[in-house]
Amino acid sequence: MLEIIVPALWTLFAIYIVWYCTSAKHYVPITSTEAKMLWVLHKNDVRCNAKRWREVRRIGKIVGFECECGCKHIQKRPLVSSAPALRIDSENSMLAKLDSSKKASFERD
């Protein structure tokens, strides 16, 4: 009997750990500008006629918005996730890429 219960409990524990790592989420703070941009996107997507919105705060930080129409957006991320990769191209490197592409197009003509 015990040889059936112990593997079953370990299996349930493993399933719980997988669920916890993939489904459990925490709030991600955003700026007031980002919240307003999300609200404007909501208005355009849904064709909402609301004139006002309010910030949703958790522990003193803005985590989303709530529209007059009742729509509520909360920014969340899984507990176990890697940090997003930051890729910042400098303006000079972008201009160099543009210049090289222009030179290449002139050479083809």
Backbone as CSV, one residue per row, in Angstrom:
resi,resn,N_x,N_y,N_z,CA_x,CA_y,CA_z,C_x,C_y,C_z
1,MET,0.824,-1.200,0.000,0.000,0.000,0.000,0.862,1.255,0.000
2,LEU,1.938,1.238,0.808,2.821,2.391,0.921,3.589,2.636,-0.380
3,GLU,3.905,1.566,-1.105,4.623,1.732,-2.357,3.754,2.357,-3.446
4,ILE,2.461,2.446,-3.233,1.559,3.128,-4.162,1.378,4.585,-3.738
5,ILE,1.245,4.844,-2.451,0.971,6.188,-1.935,2.175,7.117,-2.099
6,VAL,3.367,6.661,-1.794,4.556,7.518,-1.848,4.820,8.032,-3.268
7,PRO,4.848,7.181,-4.301,5.043,7.726,-5.660,3.911,8.664,-6.094
8,ALA,2.691,8.353,-5.645,1.564,9.221,-5.990,1.737,10.601,-5.352
9,LEU,2.182,10.646,-4.099,2.416,11.932,-3.431,3.550,12.712,-4.107
10,TRP,4.625,12.028,-4.488,5.722,12.695,-5.182,5.270,13.226,-6.539
11,THR,4.429,12.474,-7.218,3.896,12.926,-8.500,3.036,14.167,-8.317
12,LEU,2.164,14.166,-7.316,1.340,15.343,-7.030,2.211,16.539,-6.662
13,PHE,3.248,16.311,-5.891,4.155,17.391,-5.511,4.853,17.959,-6.748
14,ALA,5.296,17.101,-7.655,5.950,17.557,-8.884,4.987,18.356,-9.756
15,ILE,3.749,17.906,-9.859,2.736,18.626,-10.626,2.488,20.000,-10.013
16,TYR,2.417,20.059,-8.687,2.214,21.338,-8.001,3.380,22.290,-8.267
17,ILE,4.615,21.805,-8.235,5.790,22.645,-8.479,5.755,23.188,-9.907
18,VAL,5.411,22.344,-10.868,5.320,22.798,-12.259,4.240,23.862,-12.397
19,TRP,3.082,23.646,-11.784,2.004,24.643,-11.829,2.461,25.946,-11.196
20,TYR,3.097,25.875,-10.047,3.535,27.066,-9.327,4.533,27.864,-10.163
21,CYS,5.453,27.188,-10.806,6.492,27.870,-11.586,5.950,28.474,-12.874
22,THR,4.866,27.953,-13.400,4.348,28.445,-14.672,3.112,29.331,-14.534
23,SER,2.317,29.145,-13.498,1.059,29.871,-13.404,1.053,30.997,-12.372
24,ALA,1.766,30.830,-11.294,1.762,31.854,-10.254,2.452,33.103,-10.789
25,LYS,1.870,34.261,-10.516,2.386,35.511,-11.067,2.512,36.565,-9.982
26,HIS,3.322,37.585,-10.268,3.440,38.707,-9.355,3.280,40.002,-10.149
27,TYR,2.977,41.080,-9.434,2.743,42.363,-10.069,4.053,42.974,-10.542
28,VAL,3.999,43.615,-11.709,5.166,44.289,-12.268,4.855,45.776,-12.298
29,PRO,5.662,46.597,-11.627,5.392,48.032,-11.637,5.623,48.648,-13.019
30,ILE,4.764,49.606,-13.377,4.900,50.348,-14.625,4.831,51.832,-14.290
31,THR,5.209,52.671,-15.232,5.158,54.108,-15.001,3.763,54.631,-15.318
32,SER,3.507,55.849,-14.888,2.217,56.478,-15.155,2.022,56.664,-16.655
33,THR,3.084,56.987,-17.354,3.015,57.164,-18.811,2.649,55.850,-19.502
34,GLU,3.248,54.757,-19.059,2.921,53.453,-19.642,1.466,53.087,-19.379
35,ALA,0.982,53.383,-18.173,-0.419,53.095,-17.854,-1.346,53.905,-18.752
36,LYS,-1.003,55.172,-18.983,-1.842,56.005,-19.850,-1.800,55.499,-21.283
37,MET,-0.623,55.064,-21.756,-0.520,54.519,-23.111,-1.360,53.247,-23.250
38,LEU,-1.330,52.391,-22.233,-2.154,51.177,-22.264,-3.634,51.530,-22.305
39,TRP,-4.029,52.578,-21.578,-5.422,53.011,-21.571,-5.822,53.534,-22.941
40,VAL,-4.940,54.315,-23.570,-5.225,54.835,-24.913,-5.360,53.679,-25.902
41,LEU,-4.486,52.675,-25.791,-4.617,51.491,-26.652,-5.943,50.784,-26.416
42,HIS,-6.348,50.678,-25.147,-7.641,50.062,-24.811,-8.773,50.841,-25.463
43,LYS,-8.720,52.174,-25.365,-9.777,53.001,-25.950,-9.870,52.786,-27.462
44,ASN,-8.710,52.710,-28.122,-8.713,52.539,-29.580,-9.165,51.140,-29.985
45,ASP,-8.732,50.124,-29.266,-9.088,48.749,-29.613,-10.570,48.457,-29.417
46,VAL,-11.100,48.928,-28.291,-12.472,48.587,-27.925,-13.457,49.677,-28.351
47,ARG,-12.921,50.799,-28.821,-13.727,51.993,-29.145,-14.522,52.438,-27.918
48,CYS,-13.788,52.547,-26.816,-14.365,52.945,-25.532,-14.590,54.458,-25.528
49,ASN,-15.723,54.905,-24.985,-16.048,56.333,-24.928,-15.697,56.968,-23.587
50,ALA,-15.021,56.256,-22.727,-14.693,56.771,-21.395,-13.736,57.952,-21.508
51,LYS,-13.884,58.893,-20.588,-13.038,60.081,-20.570,-11.977,60.015,-19.480
52,ARG,-12.175,59.150,-18.492,-11.247,59.101,-17.363,-10.793,57.674,-17.093
53,TRP,-9.644,57.594,-16.435,-9.094,56.330,-15.991,-8.399,56.574,-14.664
54,ARG,-8.139,55.506,-13.949,-7.411,55.662,-12.688,-6.325,54.612,-12.611
55,GLU,-5.278,54.957,-11.883,-4.162,54.034,-11.713,-4.520,52.970,-10.683
56,VAL,-4.106,51.756,-10.930,-4.257,50.671,-9.964,-2.904,50.512,-9.293
57,ARG,-2.906,50.587,-7.966,-1.654,50.531,-7.214,-1.641,49.320,-6.291
58,ARG,-0.460,48.749,-6.150,-0.200,47.680,-5.183,1.099,48.031,-4.481
59,ILE,1.087,48.095,-3.188,2.244,48.408,-2.352,2.887,49.719,-2.816
60,GLY,2.057,50.704,-3.129,2.543,52.031,-3.481,3.079,52.185,-4.883
61,LYS,3.005,51.159,-5.722,3.509,51.237,-7.090,2.369,51.026,-8.072
62,ILE,2.450,51.689,-9.211,1.438,51.552,-10.251,1.647,50.218,-10.960
63,VAL,0.585,49.417,-11.025,0.674,48.107,-11.694,-0.342,47.965,-12.821
64,GLY,-1.157,48.999,-13.069,-2.143,48.905,-14.131,-3.075,50.090,-14.134
65,PHE,-4.213,49.937,-14.822,-5.211,50.999,-14.878,-6.606,50.401,-14.822
66,GLU,-7.560,51.252,-14.474,-8.967,50.877,-14.512,-9.715,51.974,-15.248
67,CYS,-10.463,51.583,-16.255,-11.198,52.521,-17.097,-12.593,52.764,-16.515
68,GLU,-13.215,53.873,-16.924,-14.594,54.162,-16.495,-15.564,53.078,-16.954
69,CYS,-15.251,52.433,-18.076,-16.159,51.423,-18.633,-16.119,50.120,-17.842
70,GLY,-15.161,50.001,-16.894,-15.075,48.803,-16.078,-13.922,47.897,-16.435
71,CYS,-13.245,48.197,-17.533,-12.090,47.399,-17.942,-10.942,47.643,-16.965
72,LYS,-10.297,46.565,-16.552,-9.191,46.672,-15.604,-8.012,45.876,-16.151
73,HIS,-6.861,46.541,-16.271,-5.657,45.875,-16.767,-4.607,45.908,-15.669
74,ILE,-4.109,44.732,-15.298,-3.055,44.609,-14.293,-1.855,43.959,-14.969
75,GLN,-0.684,44.567,-14.827,0.538,44.031,-15.423,1.117,42.969,-14.493
76,LYS,1.204,41.724,-14.963,1.730,40.618,-14.160,2.757,39.842,-14.964
77,ARG,3.653,39.169,-14.253,4.680,38.329,-14.874,4.810,37.061,-14.048
78,PRO,5.110,35.917,-14.674,5.298,34.685,-13.903,6.404,34.841,-12.865
79,LEU,6.256,34.149,-11.735,7.265,34.221,-10.682,8.621,33.742,-11.168
80,VAL,8.620,32.692,-11.941,9.870,32.129,-12.438,9.988,32.494,-13.910
81,SER,10.781,33.516,-14.199,11.015,33.914,-15.580,12.348,34.619,-15.658
82,SER,12.938,34.544,-16.806,14.218,35.222,-16.975,13.965,36.697,-17.261
83,ALA,14.943,37.509,-16.956,14.832,38.941,-17.215,14.841,39.163,-18.722
84,PRO,14.053,40.130,-19.196,14.058,40.388,-20.628,15.425,40.892,-21.080
85,ALA,15.826,40.464,-22.248,17.125,40.873,-22.778,17.056,42.321,-23.223
86,LEU,18.018,43.104,-22.797,18.071,44.502,-23.189,18.975,44.633,-24.402
87,ARG,18.414,45.128,-25.463,19.195,45.354,-26.678,19.005,46.803,-27.068
88,ILE,20.024,47.589,-26.825,19.947,49.006,-27.114,20.985,49.324,-28.184
89,ASP,20.500,49.712,-29.339,21.401,50.136,-30.409,21.626,51.632,-30.267
90,SER,22.848,52.029,-30.329,23.131,53.451,-30.245,22.701,54.121,-31.537
91,GLU,22.459,55.402,-31.449,22.009,56.143,-32.617,23.072,56.121,-33.703
92,ASN,24.331,56.181,-33.305,25.416,56.177,-34.287,25.466,54.865,-35.062
93,SER,25.302,53.734,-34.375,25.350,52.458,-35.088,24.157,52.305,-36.017
94,MET,23.003,52.843,-35.619,21.841,52.778,-36.492,22.061,53.636,-37.736
95,LEU,22.661,54.834,-37.540,22.942,55.689,-38.692,23.970,55.048,-39.608
96,ALA,24.954,54.368,-39.031,25.958,53.686,-39.838,25.310,52.586,-40.678
97,LYS,24.354,51.870,-40.090,23.653,50.828,-40.849,22.869,51.445,-42.016
98,LEU,22.219,52.591,-41.743,21.466,53.256,-42.799,22.394,53.731,-43.904
99,ASP,23.511,54.316,-43.513,24.467,54.804,-44.508,25.001,53.662,-45.359
100,SER,25.331,52.533,-44.727,25.867,51.403,-45.489,24.806,50.824,-46.419
101,SER,23.542,50.824,-45.993,22.488,50.306,-46.868,22.258,51.244,-48.048
102,LYS,22.399,52.556,-47.828,22.258,53.509,-48.936,23.395,53.330,-49.931
103,LYS,24.626,53.145,-49.422,25.772,52.942,-50.296,25.586,51.677,-51.128
104,ALA,25.080,50.637,-50.498,24.875,49.376,-51.208,23.819,49.537,-52.308
105,SER,22.771,50.305,-52.030,21.731,50.493,-53.046,22.237,51.359,-54.187
106,PHE,23.122,52.347,-53.905,23.706,53.139,-54.969,24.649,52.329,-55.838
107,GLU,25.387,51.399,-55.210,26.331,50.593,-55.968,25.621,49.626,-56.904
108,ARG,24.411,49.200,-56.506,23.654,48.283,-57.355,23.118,48.987,-58.600
109,ASP,22.771,50.281,-58.469,22.151,51.018,-59.574,23.089,51.389,-60.654
